[in-house]
Amino acid sequence: MKFFALALLTVTAAVLCLLNVVTARHDYYATAYDIARATRTQRELEDKRKQLLIDRAALLDPGRLSPIAARHGFKVATADQIVIVGAPPMPDLAPSPAPASAAPSAAQEH
């Protein structure tokens, strides 16, 4: 009877060890499969992002938008029609005309 109990204990220990090995390998392959799937998904998303950037650039192309804007009555704004909201007003960059009665300065006389 001792021999049978010892044999049963040995076989049970061996089966548990093998089951542990099988479980570890299963986890390894499951993780590898998950990584491969995530890598494939990442590659697909990167390709989709690149395609969306190309589509965006094509849709925002001035050669495409100009005829559409003209058809709807839009035109390019002139500098005096542009108003920047939330920024301090820009100074007038055009040189102001000199007053006619101003005397020439000493540096200009020489």
PyMOL commands that set and color helices and strands:
alter all, ss='L'
color gray80, all
select helices_A, chain A and resi 2-59+62-71+79-81+106-109
alter helices_A, ss='H'
color red, helices_A
deselect
rebuild
show_as cartoon
